[in-house]
């Protein structure tokens, strides 16, 4: 049974993009697990909170009103390995985007599993490389690892000709202040390379890996580029990776601009997320109708927010026996917020009439192909 915790949340008073105090309540997703990974702890210790989404009346940015304390949100690293072709290709594409300019001293913020760092040190064997990451397990003699958050280690920003963060900016509670701290401490002409999600593409793909307790605001390129410009960075180059991510190459060329430009209003995109959640609720209802009379075991795919979202929106749990995931680190553990154990997808080879519920955003195609290779007669329900 789900029970909400009374832990003290951090409440947003101002829009995290433009600073306005006009935040309009727009959507609530009740009783959502606070952690998106797997665990070996007792289910009784799992915590749940409502997601309360508001839209800024001035710039239209959808954002979470109440934020979780960071020590709970990132109680462990749920991305300890790179899983799937899309993510591997992303890291290699971003590494090439950076390496072609031959930086000599790199600071990477929030390196997670360290795959990008390892890839770049292979491409640039003479580079000096520092990683700042609170939950790093990276062991590489070419890379210096500092365990912690960048806000606690701002002295490390100075003296580098290259700063990198990949899929970090969307996790920051105060993105404008985050970029301001970097530009204030960075040397003039220092370059910064950023990859962040294509939220429009994520929303169109229909899963809650777009916005959640970790991704607490809707970052659009029109807003991101103004933040960079207003805070003293010039945009040297930009690119896209599929409909998955945006790449930026920036250069510190000035001090912070005192005359900030006005942010455009992105409320139509924010409304698309709200509609997506409603569509996802309808998908859950249709899945419930279809599995009602199914005579075999039902699995969810993805020991992550993908499965947690379906359950939070009312997925029938009476026939679910577990969660499938390709991460070896997650297999054998329990998906946080549920009672379900995580299995390798190969487990379905031993099942009679298995059914898999799949709603994994950009990754549906590669997952579907994998599952059909295991069992060509497998029934897969997807949005």
C-alpha positions, 0 to 999 in steps of 0.5 A: 500500500502506498503511503506519502511521506511528510518529509520537508520539501523545497518549495519553488517561489520563483520560476527557475527560468525567468524568476517570475512569482506567477506560477499557476497550478496545472497538473498533479500526479499523486503518490509517486516514488521519490527514487527512479532506480532499484534497491535491495531495501525493504519496501516499507522504507520506500517514500512517495510524494505528489508531483505538483506541476505549475506553469510560469505565467510569464515565460510558460515554463512547466516546472515542479512546485515542490522539490525533493532534498538532493540526498534523498533524490540521489541516494544512489546512482541509478545509471551505473552502466550504459545500457542500449545502443541509443545511449552508447551512440549518444556518448560517442557522438557527443565525445566526437563533438568535443574531441574535434576541438582538442581541449587540453584540460577538461572538467566534467560535471556529473559524469555518472558512470564515466562512459563519456569521460573514458571515451574522451580520454581514449580520443584525447590521450594527452588530456588532463581530465577531472570529474566531479560526481557525487556517486561515482564508481569510476576507476580510471588512472587517466581521470581524477575523480572528486566525489561531490556536487559542483556547488561544493567544488567551484574552485575546480572550475578555474584553470580548465580550457573545457567544461563538460556536462551531459544530461546534467542541466535538466537535473539542476534546481536553479539552472540560471544560478548554476550557469552563473556560478560556472561563468563566474569561476571560469577563465575567459575564453574557456569553452563549455560543451553541453548535452541536454534532452530534447524535451519536445521529442521526449514528450512526443514519445510519450513517457515520464522520462521527460519530466519527473522528480529529477527533471523538474522543469521544461528546458527549451532551446529558446530559453537555454540559449538566452540563459547562455547569452545573458550570462556571458557565453557565446554560442559557437556551435550547436547540433542535435542527436536524433530527437533525443538531445541537443549539443552546444559548444559555448565560449566565455566571451564576456561578463554577465549581461546586465540587460537581460533579454525577455524569455519567449513564452513556451506554454504550448509545449508545457501544455503538450506535456499535460496532454501527454500525461492524460494520454498515458492515463488512457493507455493505462486504462486500455492496458488494464482492459487487455490484460484482464483476460490474459492467462499468462504472466505480465511483465513491465519493461524498464526498472525506471520511471517508465514502469513507475509512471504506469503504476502511479497512473493506475496500472492493474497489478494483479497479474504483474510478476516482475520488471524486465531490464537489460542492466545487469546492475539492476537485475535481482534487485527490486524496482523502488516503490514497487514489490517487483523484482527485476529480471533479465529479458531472457526470463521470458523464454521460460514462460508460457504466454508472457505479455510485456507492457512497454512504454520506454520513450525513444527506446521502444524500437530497440527494446521491441526488436530485442524482445521479439528476437527472444520470443517472436510470438510475444505479446507486447502492449505499447502506446 
